[in-house]
């Protein structure tokens, strides 16, 4: 039965905003038990792909994984910046151990064709992939509504559609790397999100578009899609799907803030996490040995939402709206349609068959 719900109830909306405010005011106190940086186990023979690895949380994730011995693939739009970072890191790491094992591959999440090209290039290596960290994201605070060349609202594409497509297309490599993990860097702001599956671009007029609506809805869509992926992946595939909240983090998003808000943002540094602090939940989810067990328990209990790790590296519950399995299923189906994949893509990829994405078709 299709729900007639057109927006969050006011109680859900209020609870969501209280969660956001609580996280901002108390995250530093609540997470004070964590080391900074978080201690990582040796990661030799572990291959990780990190999107958006040239700034903010992604930069910290990539560097720390590499310093722990992992083979890190920086999946980025700005290749030059990534190579410059690697040079700098190698210089700073010199004498502390073997050279860092980092490489750069190009991907532009505002182009689904670019996502397909990246996945095809990686899968062609027939190499195992142990951890995919979908970190790249945008929050164009206060900006007018913008659309990608693929025709999708930019928050929706960068924060949800592109990572969803990448996760599915890299399944052959994740299976080779099993036990493997897909880590989606999410946000507490999913708690104020609402997904209208008939209007994911927010163009119908049923809801007024704001950057907060675009961002929070894209983050909720990511949780819902991840939850169905978690349910559909059989235990024997050995692939864990985890969403993480990095906390309220001081990253490049501040560049898009109005000048007066930027001033306030810089007045409260005590409350805001640094990128290094914000990277802890993703690094924990990517490396802690108990995480697959946590995912397995949720699968066995038929819990409606995928594993979700908080900024303090503990299990947390996603929003009430994220527990709506019927909506999550529609988000799954709609997402596959929007990214141009067949509805049975996951099952076909698990069986070792290929799938054709319409964004990967060669143009005359």
C-alpha positions in Angstrom: 0.0 0.0 0.0 1.4 3.4 -0.9 1.6 5.8 2.0 -0.3 9.1 1.6 2.2 10.8 4.0 3.6 14.0 2.3 6.0 15.2 5.1 7.3 14.5 8.5 4.8 14.8 11.4 5.5 17.8 13.6 6.6 15.6 16.5 9.1 13.7 14.2 10.3 17.0 12.9 10.8 18.4 16.4 12.6 15.2 17.6 14.8 15.4 14.5 15.9 19.0 15.2 16.4 18.3 18.9 18.7 15.4 17.8 20.7 17.8 15.6 21.0 20.5 18.4 21.8 17.9 21.0 24.6 16.5 18.8 26.1 20.0 18.2 26.0 21.0 21.9 27.1 17.8 23.6 29.1 15.7 21.0 32.5 16.8 22.4 31.6 15.9 25.9 29.9 12.6 25.0 32.8 11.5 22.7 35.5 12.7 25.2 36.5 9.0 25.9 37.7 8.6 22.3 41.3 9.0 21.3 42.1 11.5 18.7 43.2 10.2 16.3 41.5 6.9 16.9 43.9 3.9 17.2 43.7 1.6 14.1 44.8 -2.1 13.8 47.5 -3.0 11.3 45.8 -2.9 7.8 48.4 -4.6 5.6 46.8 -6.4 2.7 43.6 -4.3 3.1 42.4 -2.3 0.1 40.2 0.7 0.7 38.5 3.1 -1.7 37.7 6.5 -0.2 35.7 9.1 -2.2 36.2 12.8 -1.6 39.6 12.2 -0.1 41.3 15.6 -0.8 39.7 17.6 2.0 37.9 17.4 5.3 36.9 14.0 6.8 37.9 12.1 3.6 41.4 13.5 3.7 41.8 12.3 7.3 40.3 8.9 6.6 42.6 8.3 3.6 45.8 9.4 5.4 45.1 7.4 8.6 44.2 4.2 6.7 47.4 4.5 4.6 49.5 5.1 7.8 48.0 1.9 9.2 49.3 0.0 6.2 46.3 -0.1 3.9 46.3 0.2 0.2 44.3 3.4 -0.3 42.6 4.5 -3.5 41.7 8.2 -3.4 38.6 8.4 -5.6 38.5 12.1 -6.3 37.5 14.8 -8.9 40.7 16.8 -8.4 43.5 14.5 -9.3 46.2 17.2 -9.1 45.3 18.0 -5.5 45.3 14.3 -4.6 48.8 13.8 -6.0 50.1 16.9 -4.1 48.7 15.5 -0.9 50.3 12.1 -1.4 53.7 13.8 -2.0 53.3 15.8 1.2 52.2 12.7 3.2 55.1 10.6 1.9 57.5 13.3 2.9 56.1 13.6 6.4 55.9 9.7 6.8 59.5 9.3 5.6 61.5 7.2 8.1 58.5 6.1 10.1 57.8 3.0 8.0 57.4 1.7 4.5 56.2 4.3 2.0 52.5 4.8 2.1 50.6 2.7 -0.4 48.2 5.3 -2.0 47.0 5.8 -5.5 44.6 8.2 -7.2 41.6 7.5 -9.5 39.3 10.0 -11.0 35.6 10.1 -10.2 33.0 12.9 -10.4 29.9 12.1 -8.5 28.0 14.8 -10.4 28.4 12.5 -13.5 26.9 9.0 -13.2 28.8 8.2 -16.4 32.0 9.0 -14.4 30.9 6.6 -11.6 30.3 3.8 -14.1 33.8 4.4 -15.7 35.4 4.3 -12.3 33.7 1.1 -11.3 34.5 -0.6 -14.7 38.2 0.5 -14.3 38.5 -0.9 -10.8 36.6 -4.1 -11.5 38.8 -4.8 -14.5 41.7 -5.3 -12.2 40.0 -8.4 -10.8 41.5 -7.3 -7.4 39.8 -7.6 -4.0 38.2 -4.6 -2.4 37.8 -4.8 1.3 36.4 -1.4 2.3 34.4 1.2 0.2 34.0 4.5 2.1 31.4 6.7 0.4 32.6 9.9 2.1 32.2 12.5 -0.6 29.1 14.8 -0.1 27.8 18.3 -0.6 25.7 20.7 1.5 25.3 23.9 -0.4 23.9 25.9 2.4 21.6 28.7 1.4 22.2 28.1 -2.3 19.5 27.9 -5.0 18.4 24.5 -6.3 20.8 23.1 -8.8 20.7 20.1 -11.1 23.5 17.8 -12.4 23.9 17.2 -16.1 22.1 13.9 -15.5 19.1 15.9 -14.5 19.1 15.2 -10.7 19.1 17.7 -7.8 22.7 18.0 -6.8 22.4 16.9 -3.1 20.4 13.9 -4.2 23.0 12.8 -6.8 26.2 13.4 -4.9 25.0 12.3 -1.5 22.8 9.4 -2.5 22.5 8.3 -6.2 26.2 8.3 -7.1 27.3 6.4 -3.9 24.4 3.9 -4.3 25.5 3.3 -8.0 29.1 2.9 -7.0 28.3 0.5 -4.2 26.3 -1.7 -6.5 28.8 -1.7 -9.4 31.7 -2.5 -7.1 30.0 -5.6 -5.7 32.1 -8.0 -7.8 35.3 -6.5 -6.2 33.7 -6.4 -2.7 32.8 -10.1 -3.1 36.4 -10.9 -4.0 37.5 -9.0 -0.8 34.9 -10.7 1.4 34.6 -10.1 4.4 34.2 -6.6 3.1 32.4 -3.4 4.2 30.5 -0.5 2.6 30.7 2.6 4.8 28.4 5.5 4.1 29.3 8.7 5.8 25.8 10.0 6.7 24.6 12.8 9.0 22.4 13.3 12.0 20.5 15.7 9.7 18.9 12.6 8.1 16.6 12.8 11.2 14.9 15.9 9.8 14.7 14.5 6.3 11.7 13.2 4.4 11.8 11.3 1.1 8.9 11.7 -1.3 9.7 8.8 -3.8 7.4 10.4 -6.4 9.3 13.7 -6.2 12.9 13.0 -5.2 14.1 16.0 -7.2 11.8 18.3 -5.1 10.3 19.9 -8.2 6.6 19.2 -7.9 5.8 22.1 -5.6 4.5 19.8 -2.9 7.5 20.8 -0.8 9.4 24.1 -1.0 13.0 23.4 -1.8 15.7 24.7 0.5 19.3 23.4 0.8 18.3 21.9 4.2 15.5 19.9 2.5 17.8 18.8 -0.3 20.6 17.7 2.1 18.5 16.1 4.8 16.3 14.2 2.3 19.4 12.9 0.5 20.9 11.6 3.7 17.7 9.9 4.7 17.5 8.3 1.2 21.0 7.0 1.8 20.0 5.3 5.1 16.9 3.8 3.5 18.7 2.5 0.5 21.5 1.1 2.7 18.9 -0.7 4.9 17.4 -2.6 1.9 20.9 -3.4 0.6 21.8 -4.7 4.0 18.6 -6.9 4.0 19.1 -8.2 0.4 22.8 -9.1 0.8 22.9 -12.8 1.9 25.0 -13.4 5.0 27.3 -15.7 3.0 28.3 -12.8 0.7 30.2 -11.4 3.7 29.5 -7.7 2.8 28.5 -5.4 5.7 26.7 -2.2 5.0 27.1 0.6 7.7 26.1 4.2 7.9 28.0 6.5 10.2 27.4 9.9 11.7 30.7 11.9 11.8 29.1 14.5 14.2 28.9 18.2 13.5 32.2 18.8 11.8 34.2 21.9 10.7 34.8 21.1 7.1 34.8 23.0 3.7 31.0 23.3 3.9 31.6 26.5 5.8 32.8 28.1 2.6 29.1 28.1 1.4 27.7 29.7 4.5 26.5 33.3 4.5 29.1 35.6 6.0 27.2 36.3 9.2 26.6 32.5 9.7 30.3 31.9 9.0 31.2 34.3 11.8 28.9 32.4 14.3 30.3 29.1 13.0 33.8 30.2 13.9 32.7 31.5 17.3 31.8 28.0 18.6 34.9 25.9 17.8 34.5 24.1 21.1 31.3 22.4 20.0 32.4 21.6 16.4 34.6 18.6 15.7 37.7 18.9 13.6 38.0 16.8 10.5 40.3 14.4 12.4 37.6 14.0 15.2 34.9 13.6 12.5 36.8 10.8 10.8 36.7 8.5 13.8 33.3 6.9 13.3 34.1 6.0 9.6 37.5 4.6 10.6 36.0 2.6 13.4 33.3 1.2 11.2 35.9 0.4 8.5 38.3 -1.5 10.8 36.7 -2.7 14.1 36.5 -6.5 14.1 33.1 -6.5 15.9 31.3 -4.4 13.2 30.5 -7.4 10.9 29.1 -9.2 14.0 26.9 -6.2 14.8 25.6 -6.2 11.1 25.0 -10.0 11.3 22.9 -9.6 14.5 20.7 -6.9 12.9 20.2 -9.2 9.8 19.3 -12.2 12.0 16.8 -10.1 14.0 15.4 -8.7 10.8 15.9 -5.1 12.1 14.4 -2.6 9.7 17.4 -0.4 9.4 21.1 -1.1 8.5 23.9 -0.7 11.1 24.4 2.9 12.1 27.5 4.0 14.1 27.4 7.3 16.0 30.1 10.0 16.2 31.2 8.3 19.5 31.8 5.0 17.7 28.8 3.2 19.2 25.7 1.7 17.7 22.9 4.3 17.3 19.3 4.2 16.1 18.4 5.9 12.9 15.4 8.2 12.7 11.8 7.0 13.1 11.2 7.7 9.4 14.2 5.5 8.5 12.3 2.6 10.1 9.6 2.7 7.4 10.3 -0.4 5.4 7.7 0.2 2.8 9.2 3.7 2.0 12.7 2.2 2.1 11.7 -0.4 -0.5 10.3 2.3 -2.7 13.5 4.3 -2.3 15.5 1.2 -3.4 13.3 0.7 -6.5 13.3 4.3 -7.4 17.1 4.7 -7.0 17.8 1.7 -9.3 15.5 3.3 -11.9 17.2 6.8 -11.5 20.7 5.4 -11.8 19.7 3.3 -14.8 20.2 -0.2 -13.4 17.8 -3.2 -13.8 15.7 -4.0 -10.7 17.5 -7.3 -10.1 21.0 -5.8 -10.4 22.1 -6.8 -6.9 21.1 -10.5 -7.4 22.7 -10.7 -10.8 25.9 -9.2 -9.5 26.0 -11.6 -6.6 25.6 -14.5 -9.1 28.6 -13.2 -11.1 26.6 -11.8 -14.0 27.2 -8.4 -15.5 24.6 -5.6 -15.5 24.3 -2.8 -18.0 23.9 0.8 -16.6 22.3 3.2 -19.0 24.8 5.9 -18.0 27.6 3.6 -19.1 26.3 3.1 -22.6 28.7 4.3 -25.3 27.4 7.3 -27.2 27.8 7.6 -31.0 
